[in-house]
Each structure stands twice: as structure tokens, then as C-alpha cells.
Amino acid sequence: MSNARAFWATAKRELLIRCRYPDWLVAMLLWPILMPTFTVFATQALAGPDNSGGEIFAEIAGTSDYIGFVFIGIVMWSWLNTVLWQVGATLRTEQRRGTLESNWVTPASRLAIMFGSGLTNMISSLMTVAVSLIFCKLVWHMNLTFSPLLGLVFLLSTAAIYGLGLIFASLVLLVRELNSAVNFVRGMFMVFCGITYPISVMPHWMQTVAKGLPLTYSIRLIREIGLAGAGYKDVSDSFWILFAFAVSLIAGGYMLFILMDRIASRKGILGQY
């Protein structure tokens, strides 16, 4: 019960701060529209005036809906980017405010405090995804078919992405700055996960790297289920690989958080900026 009170108190605090400084709403409404739109325009330009590039793309990608193909990739990458910056930097934000050490010495669960802060970030990041999908559906007429299987894939993707965010948040306790690491990871995911192109066009070694990244399977499953109408039997292998990523990243993030917390407490560096 005390952990639940700490969780909701932290979540309420973050919500009040967000409401007090609502400028983040501008970015939340604009970036989910601008980033995918720029990419779609670039895709249309590369297709050529006779759409010959689009025909080749359809042969490789297995769908002629390049707008949906690109939007799904960009939206998922943008979501990962948001989670890494917001959830991954939760404890760094506490350090900047000067409240991390004082919160850490309370009897409340540290994970409850951390996940309470992450709840508001989760809501804002999901709103970002919703804005992108609604815009794509209304303006670009993307034919995305929703199904229970697609919803389950989205939940597994959420777990995997937030597992990564938990790992980054844990590292803050020790290294105290993650800007370079976040920039590196989001860049690596953009290059290797087939955000705007099928991974089959990449060299073999790049495809091998792509298979070791959870976002590759999230994007592939959403495209195959939502755009091509694939069923469970068609995507079962990718589905269970994503499931394994989700479980391992959440468990790994939790264990790393416990480890980093103990190391930081022993070294007495929680209060260091």
C-alpha cells in the first residue's frame, strides 16, 4: 500500500509540473506530424515522376502502401526516441532538480518513485503515437487494420521499449549523463531497424545486427499485421522473438537498476550533479 501511495504521489507531482509548464504540448503535437511527413515527401521524390521506384519498393517490401510502411517505421522510432529521452532521463531530471538524494532516503520504494515519474512520460509518449496514427489515417489515408494481435504486439513493444528506458535510467545513477549514449542508440536503431526501408536491402552483416534489435521485430510485425493482414501463423516466429526481448529487457532493466542503486549508494554519489 505504501508503494502504491508513493507511485501515485510521484505521478501526481509530475503531472502538476507538466501542467504548470505546458510548452511540451507544442512539441508533442507538431513533431509526430512533421517528422513522418518529411520522410513521406522524401520517399515520393525518390520514387520518381513515373513511380518506378515505388514499383520496385512494392516488390521488395511486399506492400505498395509506402506511406503506411514509412509512417509505421518513423512513429515507432520516434516513440523509442521519446522514451529514451523522457523515461531514460527520469533520474537525471531528479538530479538537476536536486531532489534525487532526498527522495532516495525516504522509506518509499525507489522503483515506485521511478515508475511514478515514468507514468506521465508514458502517457505523453503514447499520446505522441496516437497523434501520428490519427494524422496518418485522416490525411494520408493509411489503411492500417487494427486487431487483437496487433494490440498484443503493441503491448510487447511497449514492454521492450520501456525496458530499454529503465536500463538507461539505471545507468544515470552511476554515470550521471546519457546524452551521448541516447544519441548513439537512437542513431543505431534508425540505421539498422529498417525504419524507412526493408532490411532485406541492407548488407548481410547489417541484417545480422538488425536481428539483434527489438524494434526491428516491432516494426516488422506491425507492418505485416496492420498493412498486409497477416495472421498469427504468418508471424509467430517474429512474435515470440519480440516476446523474448520484452521479458529479457524488463528483467534486465530491473536487475541493472538494483545493481546501479547499490553501487551508487555505496559510493555516496547520489547527491553529485
Beta strands, then each sheet from edge to edge (+ up, - down):
end
